[in-house]
Amino acid sequence: MAGERVKLVVRQRPVHGSAESRRLRRQGLIPGVLYGRGEEPRAIAIPERDLRHALTGAGGTHAVLDVVVDGDGAKSHASVLKEYQLHPVRGTITHVDLQEVRLDQPIQASVSVTLVGEPAGVKEGGVLSQPTTEVNVEALPLEIPQHLELDVSEMHIGDTARLSEVKVPEGVTLLDDPEEVVIATVTMPTRVEEPEPEEGEEAEGAEAEGEAEEGEAAGESGEAEASADEGSSEG
């Protein structure tokens, strides 16, 4: 959904460094940087709960954030999420970069492509694959879509869907080649065939099997002789 705007109140972060960042996270704050238009970057700290609310709304990670820096009065900075870092284990956000933008000038962004429907080819036994999950677009900040959709319900085994088949909202320009970028394919499942043994391996296998059978026969013969000897001794 385009056009989502969320107010986000942040704090100035006068102290830098990894130790300070860890301290902020323990307090429920996410360290970040606000890159202004023609201004020096400002180190900020954002309440984790507010940031999560802003980025999980209707606009997702492409929402326009009206950033208000605590201490600047009511002045807000229309910004977008430029980059973020995740904790390698917990998956939580550990750092964000925000970029101030002009709402009347287009920006570029990476947008995910969601596949919609169950392909007819999958019902026939085929396998659906999605080689490309994100594409690059250009639009005004409030027109960047949260995601694009591709209906794959009519795809059969052997079909390929390209970026040109993805529905793009008005005002959004694709930056990738629509005819070259493959979004989805439906193929036959791959069969894993056991490699046939070579002639030498077959001969070795037969020889080993023959030796094993001879060994078993010799063992049975030895057991029979031992039983006979025990019987004679008892008599």
Phi, psi and omega in degrees: 000123179273163175088008181279128177234136183227131177281136182224112179269125183237166179251152172286146183241094185287333182256133180253179176109158183294324180296318179294322179296320178295321179296318179297318181295324177296335179269004180084022180245143179254120178291148180199181178226134175255116179266112182272169177276105180077011179241164177290143177302144181242129177283130184226167174227134186239131174304126185303320182295319180293320180295316179298319178297319183293324186265358178245013177279197183297328181276349180060215182285357179255011178294148173275123184260121174273092187277125176245118180275123181303125182106348179265009183077219184267002182296132179239154180241112176292116188224163175231159177288118181271315182199153176213157179241143181246150174292132185297337182253307185284333182079009180274155179288132181247343181196145178225149171242126178250141181242121177290139183227164170261132185288346180259010179235135182293151175232166177253145181206158174264129184236136180284153177248123181257131177273133183242134177091165177255120182299144176299328180293331177291321177295336179274357179109003180278177182238128179270131177233151178233091182296328182240122182253343179224145176228161181261134181228167175225134180192172173295149184309322181277356180252359177292120182285152177295322176199166174251157182237147175229121178278116183251010186296335182266005181281135177249174179301129181097352181277150177229131178251129181253172183300332181297341181269356179279132178284125182246129180298155177297136180094355180253130180248130176282134179262345177268159181290114184297332183269346183261328185279120178269125181265318184211150175221152172237118184232166174290147178297145180281128178265132178264108181264137177289131179294136179286135180293147178285168184301317180298320180292323178297316181296317180297322180294318180294320180296317180296322180294320179296318179297321179296318180295320179297319179297318179296319180296318180296321179296318179295322179295318180296321179296321180295318180295320180296321179295319180296318180298319180295322180295318180296319182296319180294323179294000000 
